[in-house]
Amino acid sequence: MSIRKELVFRILFFIVIGVLVAALFNEVTFRLQGNSTSRDPQTIQLIIPRGTADKVAQGQNVLPAGQIFVVGDTLEVKNEDTVTQTLGPLVIPPGSSASIKLNQVGLMSYTCSFQTSQYYGIEVQGAITPWMRLKASLLAGLPLGLLLGVYSLVVKPLKPKTAPPQA
């Protein structure tokens, strides 16, 4: 094999190794974060339990101060309290529910009656697709592979093949 072919083979080999290492590293860190935006849109139900209005009047929060959603999710608010509750444009009488479709990425803060702060935070994130994961692996793996390939040339330089002695 010529020195040029050996060089190309070695660099390509390390590029593949770099992309595989980056993909593995990205996937492990992604799973450790417990990210919930790698899913299809769905309906998320927020239940306001009985007695929420009384607890809010006493300065106690019953529900979390906000949630994270994926673009396309629907937030359905179900009111099990005995008092009409509100969340932004939604007015939810006792025993009923109302929903809002979350179609754009962003941070939103809605006025609400079931929080002591009178605000409810909603974060809408774009879903992480397999294409985005592949792109991240390539963006990290290609430079890593090139660096590994160049480093391999420093550690073990290519030597030109000598021609066999002629008799």
C-alpha positions in Angstrom: 0.0 0.0 0.0 1.4 3.4 -0.9 2.1 6.0 1.8 -0.8 8.2 0.6 -3.3 5.3 0.8 -2.0 4.4 4.3 -2.4 8.0 5.4 -5.9 8.3 4.1 -6.9 5.0 5.7 -5.4 5.9 9.0 -7.2 9.3 9.1 -10.5 7.8 8.0 -10.1 5.1 10.6 -9.6 7.6 13.4 -12.5 9.8 12.1 -14.8 6.8 12.5 -13.4 6.1 16.0 -13.9 9.8 16.9 -17.5 9.9 15.7 -18.3 6.6 17.6 -16.7 8.0 20.8 -18.6 11.3 20.5 -21.9 9.5 19.8 -21.3 7.2 22.9 -20.3 10.2 25.1 -23.3 12.3 23.9 -25.8 9.5 24.5 -24.4 8.7 28.0 -24.6 12.4 29.0 -28.0 12.8 27.4 -29.4 9.9 29.4 -27.7 11.0 32.7 -29.5 14.4 32.3 -32.8 12.7 32.2 -33.9 15.0 29.4 -37.6 14.7 28.7 -37.6 16.5 25.3 -36.7 13.5 23.3 -40.3 12.4 22.8 -43.3 13.0 20.6 -45.8 15.7 21.6 -48.5 14.5 24.0 -51.2 15.8 26.4 -49.9 16.6 29.8 -52.5 16.8 32.6 -52.1 19.3 35.5 -54.6 18.4 38.2 -55.5 21.1 40.7 -56.5 19.1 43.8 -59.4 19.8 46.2 -58.4 22.4 48.8 -55.9 24.3 46.6 -57.6 27.7 47.0 -57.6 27.4 50.8 -53.9 26.4 50.9 -52.9 29.3 48.5 -54.8 31.7 50.7 -52.7 30.5 53.6 -49.5 31.0 51.6 -48.8 27.4 50.7 -48.1 26.1 47.2 -49.7 22.8 46.3 -48.3 22.5 42.8 -44.9 23.0 41.3 -44.1 26.6 40.1 -43.7 25.5 36.4 -43.2 22.8 33.9 -41.1 21.9 30.8 -42.9 20.9 27.6 -42.1 19.9 24.0 -43.4 21.9 21.1 -46.8 20.5 20.2 -47.7 19.4 23.7 -51.2 20.2 25.0 -51.5 21.3 28.6 -54.8 20.1 30.1 -55.7 21.6 33.4 -58.2 19.7 35.5 -59.8 21.5 38.4 -60.8 19.2 41.3 -61.0 22.1 43.7 -64.4 23.7 44.8 -63.3 27.1 43.4 -63.0 28.3 39.9 -59.3 28.5 38.9 -57.5 30.4 36.2 -54.3 29.9 34.2 -53.6 32.6 31.7 -56.5 32.6 29.2 -58.0 29.5 30.8 -60.9 29.7 33.2 -61.6 26.4 34.8 -64.8 26.0 36.9 -64.8 23.3 39.6 -65.0 19.8 38.3 -64.1 20.7 34.7 -61.0 21.0 32.6 -59.5 23.3 29.9 -56.5 22.9 27.7 -54.0 25.0 25.8 -51.8 23.9 22.8 -48.1 24.8 23.2 -46.9 25.4 19.6 -43.9 27.6 19.9 -40.6 27.4 21.7 -40.1 29.9 24.6 -40.5 30.8 28.2 -44.0 31.9 29.2 -45.3 33.1 32.5 -49.0 32.9 32.9 -51.1 34.5 35.7 -52.8 31.8 37.7 -54.9 31.5 40.8 -53.4 28.2 42.1 -49.9 29.6 43.0 -49.1 32.0 45.9 -47.0 34.0 43.5 -50.0 34.2 41.1 -47.7 33.1 38.2 -47.1 29.8 36.6 -44.0 29.3 34.4 -44.1 27.2 31.3 -41.0 26.4 29.2 -41.5 25.0 25.8 -38.5 23.3 24.1 -38.0 21.8 20.7 -38.0 18.1 20.6 -34.6 16.4 20.3 -34.8 14.3 17.1 -32.5 11.5 16.0 -31.2 13.8 13.3 -30.1 16.4 15.9 -28.3 13.6 17.9 -26.5 12.5 14.8 -25.5 16.0 13.9 -24.1 16.6 17.4 -22.1 13.3 17.1 -20.6 14.5 13.8 -19.9 18.0 15.0 -17.9 16.6 18.0 -16.6 13.4 16.4 -15.1 14.7 13.2 -12.6 17.1 14.8 -11.9 14.5 17.5 -11.2 11.9 14.8 -8.9 14.3 12.9 -7.0 15.1 16.0 -6.6 11.4 16.9 -5.4 10.7 13.3 -2.8 13.5 13.4 -1.7 12.4 16.9 -1.3 8.8 15.6 1.1 10.1 13.0 3.2 11.7 15.7 3.2 8.6 17.8 3.7 6.1 15.0 4.9 7.9 11.8 4.3 6.3 8.4 7.4 5.0 6.9 7.9 4.8 3.1 8.1 1.3 1.8 11.5 0.5 0.5 11.8 -1.3 -2.7 13.2 -4.9 -2.5 16.8 -5.1 -3.4 17.4 -5.9 -7.0 19.9 -8.7 -7.9 
